[in-house]
């Protein structure tokens, strides 16, 4: 629809949003279906490739990403508290194994039990 002005020209009606898609609907569709943006940037000088940047961007909901097999954030300690706990548990087990190996090692294997280099 258009409205008349004093000079006889016409301007479109302001957007009212009834019947059209609003931002929430568009965002819901994008997250539900997912969007992939891919591109390569190459910088050459005299047919010598100096730099190549490969860009891959996926915009999707977490559920959709998991459905596609993308779940790297679950194993990243910086992004997941569960992954951080797993990493700490693994590190703790490794340190316990090393400590047990050191405690089992024979004490008289050429090294003095004293520190500071003092002889007997």
N, C-alpha and C positions, 0 to 999 in steps of 0.2 A: 504494500500500500504506500501511497505517497500523500503528502500534505501540501497544500497550496501556501505560497508565501506572498508577501505584499508585492513584490516585483513580478508576480506571475509565474516564477519558476517553481519547480517542485523538488522536494527533498524526500528521501525515504523515511519511513516510520522508524522510530528507534527500536532496537532489538528488544523483544519482550521475553524471549526464551521459551514460549509455549510452542511445543511441537518440535523445536530444534534440540540438538544434542548439547547438553551442557558439559562442562569440563569433567565433572565426576563420571558421566557416562562414557566419555572418550577415554579417560584414564582406566576405567574398568575394562573396557574393550581391549585396550592395549595390553594391560597386565594379564588379561585372560588368554589372549591369543599369542602375545609376545611379538616383539619387533626386533629384527636383526639389521644392524647397519654395519656394513663392511667396506673397507677401502684400503688402498695402498698408496703410500707416498714414496716416490723414488727421486733421488737427486743424482743426476749424472753430469759428468764433465768430460767432454770429448769421448763419449762412449765408455767412460769408466764409471762404474757405479760407486758413488761415494757414501750414500746413505739410503737405506730402505726402512720404512716404518709401516708395519702392517697393523691396521686398526680393526678391531672386531668389538662391536658393542651389542649386547643383548639386553633388551628391556622386557622383563617378564615378572610375574609374581613368583614367590618362592615355590608355591605348589607347582606351577607350570615348569619352572626351572628343574625341580626334582623329577618331574615327569619326563623331561628331556634328558635326564641323566647328569645334570649339572648340580653339584653339591659341594664344591671345593671349600666353601666357607665353613662347613661343618668340621673340617680337619685342620683349619688354620687357627693356631693358638691365639693369634692376635684378634680374631673375630669371634671365637667360640669358647665359652668357659669350659665346656665339656672337652674340647680338644686340648685346652691348657691343662686340665686335670689329667688327661691321658699322657700328655708329654711329661708332666711332673711325676706321675706314677712310673713311667718307663725310666726316667732319669734316676728315680729313687731305687728301683730294682737294679739298675746297672751299677750304681754306687755301692749297694749292699753286696753285689757279687764281687766287686773289686776289693771291698773291705774283707770279705770272707777269704778271698785268695791271699791277701796280704797277711791275714792272721794265721793261715795254714802254712805259709812259707817257713822253711827252717831258719832259725835265728842265727846260727853260726855259719853263714854262707860267705865268710870273708869280710863282712861289714861289722864294724864295732857297734854295739848296742848303745854306746854313748854318743852324745852330740857335742859339737864344738871342737872336734879333732883332738881331744885330750887322750893321751896314751896311758897305759897302765903302769 
